[in-house]
Amino acid sequence: MVPLLASVLTGTAIITPVIIVLLRSLTTGKLGASVGLTMANYLRVFGDRDMLPMLNNSILYAAGSAVLGTVLGALLAWIVARTNTPGKTLVELMPLYPILMPPIMKNIAWILLLAPKSGILNNLLQQYFGIETHIFNAFSMAGMVWVFGLACVPLGYLFLLPIFLSFDPSLEESAYIAGSRPVHTTLRITFPLALPAFLSALVLNFLRGLRSFETPVLQGTPGNINVFVSRVYDSMALEFNTGLATAYSMILVALSLITLIFYVRATRFSERYATITGKGYRVKVLDIGAWKYVTFMAVFLYFLVGIAIPFAVLIVVSMIPYFDYDTFMKFPSNMVLSNYYKVMRHPSFVSGLYNSLVLSTVIAVFTVLAGIVMAFTIYRTKTYGAKVFEFIGTLPLAFPPLVLSVGLVIVFLGTPLYNSLWALGLGLFVAYFPYAFRNASGSIVNIHKELDEAAWVHGAKWRHVFFKITLPILKPAVGGALFYIFIEAIRNVDVAVLLTSPGNEYGPVTLFEYFRVGQWAEAAAGGVIYLIILIVAVTIAKFAFKMKFSL
């Protein structure tokens, strides 16, 4: 009963803002006003002549980014866990550092690099090679998929790494005895057995793409590439029509439900993917010979494009008076530090940074624990109707965080929690719970039920099974999930932008305000400060506390 009760409370917290936004889509009243129900919003949505182009753009953008990020993340996880690539400690961390950069900063950096006219790369090609054609274009579908696909890599890496680290090699050894080559064995045995975790990462990255905010708004809108999230943003920011915004988001709900049905059907025979059993085993590392230097360069190349190059661009932009190509290329002769001085003197930057550090830590702990409990309830108890929690736990992925935050604003309007850190914390919990839940689900599927059944036979209670068997085996997943959700929450703008207020600032929102008013240099300076703090914190946690950053 305890796991069920905890899951019910978690489900209630998740479903409340969702119900609110669903009801809001059926009304045309202003915020805080109560009017009758109407279908006017849906009539306007389905009468939009851009409906089919937006649907095509949304699916193409989300699918392209998800495939790029998940496949590359899986490859990096296999390199780190199963090969003798040199520099293991360094190689293990390289795929993780890119998620430290705030999304807005990453988009700004790639816009500065890939913009068709003012972009650094196009101007370099023109200056040194005489190429007049604009080879790169940040404001294209390819540019959007590239930027957000790189952002999806760490999630795929974190989901697949613990699977490869805890893999029973007996099936691989049988294949080798039968004469199978390492490449053939990896493609036919190793990767197929990691399918549940791969599909979990792919589904999450696809749904992240559907509701992604920064990339479609910053890169898609200037290129006239509209997706549903950008239309939701326009409905709220330009018209402040919450009903119309939530009506548009219902299209995302439908797409997300179709995706979830595909995932459930693909993994319905989960027993065939179990790789952790009651037998002892030791993971075998493949000796790939000279190819180990190629795999090292592959990881290092992702590190360069994932964070090193964008970070270097931001550093330079943060130290010049303003950005254009000529000014950028004259660095460091025109270097200034006034942008950092302005940021550190900002009345809300320091307090916002402190609030984001504390709140993100607390939310990460509660979210991961609640996700494991709900996954345990679904896959390890015989509670009737437990599968309903799988739908509820994934449902927030269908809603843009902006829309969920509107639902919370309506819920807390007129209460002491309105515009408080408690409301922001709940918003972050709802937004990131699906990541903890889907991660825990993918990991629990790989734990054979015989371990639990042995404990049940000996009269163990659920708490003994959960804390003595399930949770210890999930330790790598718990550490990685805590790390990932902490980093995602501390960089969040979508949820926080509507739930902060003077006195309750949040660091990323301060950076967003700099960007919104066109102060790119100040935004870059704040982003550099933020990123340095996060890199130092993660490095200390890794080496001083010997934390394992793998899901």
C-alpha positions as CSV (number, residue, x, y, z in Angstrom):
1,M,0.0,0.0,0.0
2,V,2.9,2.4,0.7
3,P,4.3,2.4,-2.9
4,L,0.7,2.7,-4.2
5,L,-0.1,5.7,-1.9
6,A,3.2,7.4,-2.8
7,S,2.4,6.9,-6.5
8,V,-1.1,8.3,-6.1
9,L,0.2,11.4,-4.4
10,T,2.8,11.9,-7.1
11,G,0.2,11.3,-9.8
12,T,-2.1,13.9,-8.2
13,A,0.6,16.5,-8.2
14,I,1.3,15.8,-11.9
15,I,-2.3,15.5,-13.2
16,T,-3.6,18.7,-11.5
17,P,-1.9,21.3,-13.7
18,V,-2.6,19.1,-16.7
19,I,-6.3,19.1,-16.0
20,I,-6.2,22.8,-15.4
21,V,-4.7,23.5,-18.8
22,L,-7.1,21.1,-20.5
23,L,-10.0,23.0,-19.0
24,R,-8.4,26.3,-20.0
25,S,-8.3,25.2,-23.6
26,L,-12.2,25.1,-23.5
27,T,-12.6,28.7,-22.3
28,T,-11.8,32.1,-23.7
29,G,-11.7,33.9,-20.3
30,K,-8.8,36.0,-19.1
31,L,-6.4,34.8,-16.5
32,G,-8.3,34.5,-13.2
33,A,-11.7,34.9,-14.7
34,S,-14.4,32.2,-15.0
35,V,-16.5,31.9,-18.1
36,G,-18.5,29.2,-19.8
37,L,-17.0,26.4,-21.9
38,T,-16.5,26.9,-25.6
39,M,-14.9,25.2,-28.6
40,A,-13.8,28.5,-30.2
41,N,-10.1,27.8,-29.5
42,Y,-10.2,24.4,-31.2
43,L,-12.1,25.8,-34.2
44,R,-9.4,28.4,-34.6
45,V,-6.7,25.8,-34.3
46,F,-8.1,23.4,-36.8
47,G,-8.9,26.3,-39.1
48,D,-5.3,27.4,-39.2
49,R,-3.9,27.0,-42.7
50,D,-0.4,26.4,-41.3
51,M,-1.6,23.3,-39.4
52,L,-0.1,20.7,-41.8
53,P,3.2,22.5,-42.3
54,M,3.6,22.9,-38.5
55,L,2.8,19.2,-38.0
56,N,5.4,18.2,-40.6
57,N,8.0,20.6,-39.1
58,S,7.4,19.4,-35.6
59,I,7.7,15.7,-36.4
60,L,10.8,16.2,-38.7
61,Y,12.5,18.4,-36.1
62,A,11.8,16.1,-33.1
63,A,12.5,12.9,-35.0
64,G,15.7,14.1,-36.5
65,S,17.0,15.4,-33.2
66,A,16.0,12.3,-31.3
67,V,17.7,9.9,-33.8
68,L,20.9,12.0,-34.0
69,G,21.2,12.4,-30.2
70,T,20.1,8.9,-29.1
71,V,22.2,7.0,-31.7
72,L,25.3,9.1,-31.0
73,G,24.7,8.8,-27.2
74,A,24.4,5.0,-27.5
75,L,27.6,4.8,-29.5
76,L,29.5,6.9,-26.9
77,A,28.1,4.8,-24.0
78,W,29.3,1.6,-25.8
79,I,32.7,3.1,-26.3
80,V,33.1,4.1,-22.7
81,A,31.6,0.9,-21.1
82,R,32.7,-1.9,-23.5
83,T,35.9,-0.9,-25.2
84,N,39.5,-0.4,-24.1
85,T,39.5,3.2,-25.2
86,P,42.4,5.0,-23.4
87,G,41.9,7.7,-20.8
88,K,38.7,6.1,-19.2
89,T,38.3,8.8,-16.6
90,L,38.5,11.6,-19.1
91,V,36.4,9.8,-21.7
92,E,33.7,9.0,-19.2
93,L,33.2,12.7,-18.4
94,M,33.5,14.2,-21.9
95,P,30.0,13.3,-23.1
96,L,28.5,14.8,-19.9
97,Y,30.0,18.3,-19.9
98,P,27.9,19.6,-22.8
99,I,24.7,19.4,-20.7
100,L,26.1,21.9,-18.3
101,M,25.7,24.8,-20.8
102,P,22.4,26.6,-20.5
103,P,20.2,26.0,-23.6
104,I,19.9,29.7,-24.5
105,M,23.7,30.0,-24.4
106,K,24.1,27.0,-26.7
107,N,21.6,28.5,-29.2
108,I,23.3,31.9,-29.1
109,A,26.7,30.3,-29.6
110,W,25.6,28.3,-32.6
111,I,23.7,31.2,-34.1
112,L,26.9,33.3,-33.9
113,L,28.8,30.4,-35.6
114,L,26.2,29.4,-38.3
115,A,24.2,32.5,-39.1
116,P,24.1,32.9,-42.9
117,K,25.4,36.5,-43.2
118,S,27.0,37.4,-39.9
119,G,28.0,33.9,-38.8
120,I,31.7,33.3,-38.0
121,L,32.1,30.1,-40.1
122,N,30.5,31.5,-43.2
123,N,32.7,34.6,-43.0
124,L,35.8,32.5,-42.4
125,L,35.1,30.5,-45.5
126,Q,34.6,33.7,-47.5
127,Q,37.7,35.4,-46.1
128,Y,40.1,32.6,-46.5
129,F,38.7,30.4,-49.3
130,G,36.7,32.9,-51.3
131,I,33.4,30.9,-50.9
132,E,30.6,33.4,-51.3
133,T,27.8,30.9,-50.9
134,H,26.4,30.6,-47.3
135,I,27.3,27.0,-46.6
136,F,25.9,27.1,-43.0
137,N,22.5,28.4,-41.9
138,A,21.5,28.4,-38.3
139,F,17.9,29.3,-39.2
140,S,17.2,26.1,-41.2
141,M,15.7,22.7,-40.3
142,A,19.2,21.2,-40.5
143,G,20.6,23.8,-38.2
144,M,17.8,23.2,-35.7
145,V,18.3,19.4,-35.8
146,W,22.0,19.8,-35.4
147,V,21.8,22.1,-32.3
148,F,19.1,20.2,-30.5
149,G,20.4,16.8,-31.6
150,L,23.7,17.6,-29.9
151,A,21.7,18.5,-26.8
152,C,20.0,15.1,-26.9
153,V,23.2,13.1,-26.8
154,P,23.9,13.2,-23.0
155,L,20.4,11.7,-22.3
156,G,21.0,8.8,-24.7
157,Y,24.5,8.4,-23.2
158,L,23.2,8.4,-19.6
159,F,20.4,5.9,-20.4
160,L,22.6,3.4,-22.2
161,L,25.8,3.5,-20.1
162,P,24.5,1.6,-17.0
163,I,23.0,-1.1,-19.3
164,F,26.4,-1.7,-21.0
165,L,28.1,-1.5,-17.6
166,S,25.8,-4.2,-16.0
167,F,25.6,-6.4,-19.1
168,D,25.8,-10.2,-18.6
169,P,28.5,-11.2,-21.2
170,S,27.5,-14.9,-21.3
171,L,25.5,-14.5,-24.5
172,E,28.4,-12.6,-26.2
173,E,30.8,-15.3,-25.1
174,S,28.6,-18.0,-26.6
175,A,28.6,-16.0,-29.9
176,Y,32.4,-15.8,-29.8
177,I,32.7,-19.6,-29.2
178,A,30.4,-20.1,-32.2
179,G,32.8,-18.1,-34.4
180,S,31.0,-14.7,-34.4
181,R,33.2,-11.6,-34.9
182,P,33.1,-8.7,-32.3
183,V,31.3,-6.3,-34.7
184,H,28.7,-8.9,-35.6
185,T,28.2,-9.8,-32.0
186,T,27.8,-6.2,-30.9
187,L,25.2,-5.5,-33.6
188,R,23.2,-8.7,-33.2
189,I,23.4,-9.3,-29.5
190,T,24.7,-6.4,-27.4
191,F,22.7,-3.5,-28.9
192,P,19.4,-5.5,-29.3
193,L,19.5,-6.4,-25.6
194,A,19.8,-2.7,-24.7
195,L,16.6,-2.0,-26.7
196,P,14.3,-1.0,-23.8
197,A,16.7,1.7,-22.5
198,F,17.4,2.8,-26.1
199,L,13.7,3.2,-26.8
200,S,13.2,5.0,-23.5
201,A,15.9,7.5,-24.5
202,L,14.6,7.8,-28.0
203,V,11.0,8.4,-26.9
204,L,12.1,11.0,-24.3
205,N,14.3,12.8,-26.8
206,F,11.5,12.8,-29.4
207,L,9.0,14.2,-26.9
208,R,11.7,16.8,-25.8
209,G,11.9,17.8,-29.4
210,L,8.1,18.2,-29.7
211,R,8.0,20.6,-26.7
212,S,11.4,22.2,-27.2
213,F,11.2,25.9,-26.7
214,E,14.6,27.7,-27.2
215,T,15.7,26.2,-30.5
216,P,12.3,26.7,-32.4
217,V,11.9,30.2,-31.1
218,L,15.5,31.4,-31.6
219,Q,16.4,29.5,-34.8
220,G,13.1,28.4,-36.3
221,T,11.2,31.7,-36.1
222,P,13.8,33.8,-38.0
223,G,13.9,31.1,-40.7
224,N,10.0,31.0,-40.9
225,I,10.1,27.4,-39.7
226,N,7.1,27.2,-37.4
227,V,6.4,24.3,-35.0
228,F,3.6,23.9,-32.5
229,V,5.6,25.1,-29.6
230,S,6.5,28.4,-31.3
231,R,2.8,28.9,-32.0
232,V,2.0,28.2,-28.4
233,Y,4.6,30.8,-27.4
234,D,3.1,33.4,-29.8
235,S,-0.4,32.7,-28.5
236,M,0.8,33.4,-24.9
237,A,3.5,36.1,-25.5
238,L,1.7,38.1,-28.2
239,E,-2.0,37.5,-27.5
240,F,-1.8,36.2,-23.9
241,N,-4.5,33.8,-24.9
242,T,-3.9,30.8,-22.6
243,G,-6.9,29.0,-24.1
244,L,-5.6,29.1,-27.6
245,A,-2.1,28.2,-26.4
246,T,-3.4,25.1,-24.6
247,A,-5.6,24.2,-27.6
248,Y,-2.5,24.1,-29.8
249,S,-0.7,22.0,-27.2
250,M,-3.4,19.3,-27.6
251,I,-1.8,18.5,-30.9
252,L,1.3,17.7,-29.0
253,V,-0.7,15.5,-26.6
254,A,-2.0,13.5,-29.5
255,L,1.5,13.0,-30.9
256,S,2.8,12.1,-27.5
257,L,0.1,9.5,-26.9
258,I,0.9,7.9,-30.3
259,T,4.6,7.8,-29.4
260,L,3.9,6.3,-25.9
261,I,1.7,3.6,-27.5
262,F,4.5,2.7,-29.8
263,Y,6.9,2.5,-26.9
264,V,4.6,0.3,-24.8
265,R,4.0,-2.1,-27.7
266,A,7.7,-2.3,-28.5
267,T,8.6,-3.3,-25.0
268,R,5.6,-5.3,-23.9
269,F,7.6,-8.5,-23.8
270,S,10.1,-7.0,-21.4
271,E,11.3,-10.4,-20.0
272,R,13.3,-11.0,-23.1
273,Y,15.5,-8.0,-22.4
274,A,16.5,-9.0,-18.8
275,T,20.3,-9.0,-18.5
276,I,20.7,-8.8,-14.7
277,T,19.9,-12.2,-13.0
278,G,20.8,-14.1,-9.9
279,K,24.0,-15.5,-11.5
280,G,27.4,-13.8,-11.0
281,Y,29.1,-12.3,-14.0
282,R,31.8,-9.8,-15.0
283,V,31.5,-7.4,-17.8
284,K,34.0,-8.1,-20.6
285,V,35.8,-5.2,-22.2
286,L,36.6,-5.6,-25.9
287,D,40.1,-5.1,-27.1
288,I,39.6,-3.1,-30.4
289,G,43.3,-2.8,-31.1
290,A,44.3,0.4,-33.0
291,W,40.6,1.4,-33.3
292,K,40.8,2.5,-29.7
293,Y,42.4,5.8,-30.8
294,V,39.6,6.3,-33.3
295,T,37.0,5.8,-30.6
296,F,38.9,8.3,-28.3
297,M,38.9,10.9,-31.1
298,A,35.2,10.3,-31.6
299,V,34.4,11.1,-28.0
300,F,36.8,14.1,-28.1
301,L,35.2,15.4,-31.3
302,Y,31.8,15.4,-29.6
303,F,33.3,17.2,-26.6
304,L,34.6,19.9,-29.0
305,V,31.3,20.5,-30.8
306,G,29.2,19.9,-27.8
307,I,30.8,22.4,-25.4
308,A,34.4,23.5,-26.2
309,I,33.8,25.4,-29.4
310,P,30.4,27.1,-28.2
311,F,32.0,27.9,-24.9
312,A,35.0,29.5,-26.5
313,V,32.7,31.6,-28.7
314,L,30.7,32.7,-25.6
315,I,33.9,33.6,-23.8
316,V,35.1,35.8,-26.6
317,V,31.6,37.5,-27.0
318,S,31.5,38.1,-23.3
319,M,34.8,40.1,-23.5
320,I,34.1,42.3,-26.5
321,P,31.9,45.5,-26.5
322,Y,29.5,44.2,-29.1
323,F,29.3,41.4,-31.6
324,D,30.0,41.5,-35.3
325,Y,32.6,39.5,-37.3
326,D,35.3,42.1,-37.4
327,T,35.0,42.9,-33.7
328,F,35.1,39.2,-32.9
329,M,38.2,38.6,-35.0
330,K,40.1,41.5,-33.4
331,F,39.9,39.8,-30.0
332,P,41.9,40.0,-27.7
333,S,43.1,43.5,-28.7
334,N,39.6,44.9,-27.9
335,M,39.0,42.9,-24.8
336,V,36.8,44.4,-22.0
337,L,35.6,43.0,-18.7
338,S,32.7,45.5,-18.2
339,N,30.1,42.8,-19.1
340,Y,31.1,40.6,-16.2
341,Y,31.0,43.7,-13.9
342,K,27.5,44.5,-15.0
343,V,26.3,40.9,-14.5
344,M,27.8,40.6,-11.0
345,R,26.2,43.9,-10.1
346,H,22.8,42.7,-11.3
347,P,20.4,42.8,-8.3
348,S,18.9,39.4,-9.1
349,F,21.8,37.4,-10.6
350,V,23.5,36.3,-7.3
351,S,20.3,35.5,-5.5
352,G,18.9,33.8,-8.6
353,L,22.0,31.6,-8.8
354,Y,21.8,30.6,-5.1
355,N,18.0,29.8,-5.5
356,S,18.6,27.7,-8.6
357,L,21.4,25.7,-6.9
358,V,19.4,24.9,-3.8
359,L,16.1,24.3,-5.4
360,S,17.5,22.1,-8.2
361,T,19.3,19.9,-5.6
362,V,16.1,19.4,-3.6
363,I,13.9,18.7,-6.6
364,A,16.4,16.2,-8.1
365,V,16.3,14.1,-4.9
366,F,12.5,14.1,-4.6
367,T,11.9,13.6,-8.3
368,V,14.3,10.6,-8.7
369,L,12.9,8.9,-5.5
370,A,9.3,9.4,-6.7
371,G,10.1,8.1,-10.1
372,I,11.7,4.9,-8.8
373,V,8.7,4.3,-6.4
374,M,6.2,4.7,-9.2
375,A,8.2,2.4,-11.6
376,F,8.5,-0.2,-8.7
377,T,4.7,0.0,-8.2
378,I,4.1,-0.7,-11.9
379,Y,6.6,-3.4,-12.6
380,R,7.1,-5.1,-9.2
381,T,3.6,-5.0,-7.5
382,K,0.3,-6.6,-8.5
383,T,-1.7,-3.5,-7.9
384,Y,-4.8,-3.4,-10.1
385,G,-4.6,-0.5,-12.6
386,A,-1.0,0.2,-11.9
387,K,-0.4,0.7,-15.6
388,V,-2.4,3.9,-15.4
389,F,0.6,5.4,-13.6
390,E,2.7,4.8,-16.7
391,F,0.4,7.2,-18.6
392,I,0.3,9.8,-15.9
393,G,4.1,9.7,-15.3
394,T,4.8,10.4,-19.0
395,L,1.9,12.8,-19.6
396,P,3.8,16.0,-18.7
397,L,6.1,15.4,-21.7
398,A,3.1,16.2,-24.0
399,F,2.8,19.7,-22.6
400,P,5.3,22.5,-23.2
401,P,6.7,23.6,-19.8
402,L,5.3,27.1,-20.5
403,V,1.8,25.7,-20.6
404,L,2.3,23.6,-17.5
405,S,3.6,26.7,-15.7
406,V,0.4,28.5,-16.7
407,G,-1.6,25.7,-15.1
408,L,0.3,26.2,-11.9
409,V,-0.1,29.9,-12.0
410,I,-3.9,29.4,-12.2
411,V,-3.8,26.8,-9.4
412,F,-1.8,29.0,-7.0
413,L,-3.4,32.3,-8.0
414,G,-4.7,34.0,-4.8
415,T,-2.8,31.7,-2.4
416,P,0.4,32.4,-0.4
417,L,2.2,30.0,-2.7
418,Y,1.7,32.2,-5.8
419,N,5.0,33.5,-7.2
420,S,6.9,31.5,-4.5
421,L,9.8,29.0,-4.7
422,W,7.4,26.3,-3.6
423,A,5.3,26.8,-6.8
424,L,8.5,26.9,-8.9
425,G,9.7,23.7,-7.2
426,L,6.4,21.9,-8.0
427,G,6.7,23.1,-11.6
428,L,10.2,21.7,-11.9
429,F,9.0,18.4,-10.3
430,V,6.2,18.0,-12.8
431,A,8.3,18.9,-15.8
432,Y,11.2,16.5,-15.0
433,F,9.4,13.6,-13.3
434,P,9.0,11.8,-16.7
435,Y,12.8,11.6,-17.1
436,A,13.2,10.0,-13.7
437,F,10.3,7.7,-14.2
438,R,11.2,6.5,-17.7
439,N,14.9,6.0,-16.6
440,A,13.8,4.0,-13.6
441,S,11.4,2.0,-15.8
442,G,14.0,1.1,-18.4
443,S,16.4,0.0,-15.6
444,I,13.9,-2.1,-13.6
445,V,13.0,-3.9,-16.8
446,N,16.6,-5.2,-17.0
447,I,16.4,-6.7,-13.5
448,H,14.9,-10.2,-13.6
449,K,12.0,-10.8,-11.3
450,E,13.6,-13.9,-9.9
451,L,15.6,-11.7,-7.5
452,D,12.4,-10.2,-6.1
453,E,10.6,-13.5,-6.1
454,A,13.3,-15.1,-4.0
455,A,12.8,-12.4,-1.4
456,W,9.0,-12.8,-1.5
457,V,9.3,-16.5,-0.9
458,H,11.3,-15.9,2.3
459,G,8.6,-13.5,3.6
460,A,10.3,-10.2,2.8
461,K,8.1,-7.0,2.9
462,W,8.0,-4.6,0.0
463,R,10.3,-2.2,1.8
464,H,13.0,-4.9,2.2
465,V,12.7,-5.8,-1.5
466,F,12.8,-2.1,-2.5
467,F,15.6,-1.0,-0.3
468,K,17.7,-4.2,-0.1
469,I,17.4,-5.5,-3.7
470,T,15.9,-3.1,-6.2
471,L,17.5,0.2,-5.0
472,P,21.1,-1.1,-4.6
473,I,21.0,-2.6,-8.1
474,L,19.7,0.7,-9.4
475,K,22.5,2.7,-7.8
476,P,24.2,3.7,-11.0
477,A,20.8,4.8,-12.5
478,V,20.0,6.8,-9.3
479,G,23.3,8.7,-9.4
480,G,23.0,9.5,-13.1
481,A,19.3,10.5,-12.8
482,L,20.2,12.8,-9.9
483,F,23.0,14.4,-11.9
484,Y,20.9,14.8,-15.0
485,I,17.8,16.3,-13.4
486,F,19.9,18.6,-11.2
487,I,21.6,20.0,-14.3
488,E,18.4,20.3,-16.4
489,A,16.5,22.0,-13.5
490,I,19.3,24.5,-12.8
491,R,19.3,25.6,-16.4
492,N,15.5,25.7,-16.9
493,V,13.9,28.8,-18.4
494,D,10.6,27.4,-19.7
495,V,9.0,26.6,-16.3
496,A,10.7,29.3,-14.3
497,V,10.0,32.3,-16.5
498,L,6.3,32.5,-15.4
499,L,6.8,31.3,-11.8
500,T,9.4,33.7,-10.5
501,S,9.0,37.1,-9.0
502,P,11.1,39.9,-7.3
503,G,12.7,38.3,-4.3
504,N,12.3,34.8,-5.7
505,E,14.6,35.0,-8.7
506,Y,16.0,32.1,-10.7
507,G,19.4,32.3,-12.4
508,P,18.5,31.2,-15.9
509,V,15.6,33.6,-16.0
510,T,18.0,36.5,-15.4
511,L,20.1,35.4,-18.3
512,F,16.9,35.1,-20.4
513,E,16.0,38.7,-19.6
514,Y,19.4,39.8,-20.8
515,F,18.9,38.1,-24.1
516,R,15.3,39.3,-24.4
517,V,16.4,42.9,-24.4
518,G,19.2,42.3,-26.9
519,Q,22.2,42.4,-24.4
520,W,24.0,39.4,-25.9
521,A,27.4,40.2,-24.4
522,E,26.0,40.5,-20.9
523,A,24.0,37.2,-21.4
524,A,27.2,35.5,-22.6
525,A,29.1,36.8,-19.5
526,G,26.4,35.4,-17.2
527,G,26.3,32.2,-19.1
528,V,30.1,31.8,-18.8
529,I,29.9,32.4,-15.0
530,Y,27.1,29.9,-14.7
531,L,28.9,27.3,-16.8
532,I,32.2,27.6,-14.8
533,I,30.4,27.1,-11.5
534,L,28.6,24.0,-12.8
535,I,31.8,22.5,-14.3
536,V,33.6,23.1,-11.0
537,A,30.8,21.5,-9.0
538,V,30.6,18.5,-11.2
539,T,34.3,17.9,-11.3
540,I,34.5,18.2,-7.5
541,A,31.6,15.7,-7.1
542,K,33.3,13.3,-9.5
543,F,36.8,13.2,-8.0
544,A,36.2,14.3,-4.4
545,F,33.1,12.3,-3.7
546,K,33.7,9.6,-6.4
547,M,30.2,10.0,-7.8
548,K,29.2,7.9,-10.8
549,F,27.4,10.0,-13.4
550,S,25.6,7.3,-15.3
551,L,21.9,6.5,-15.4
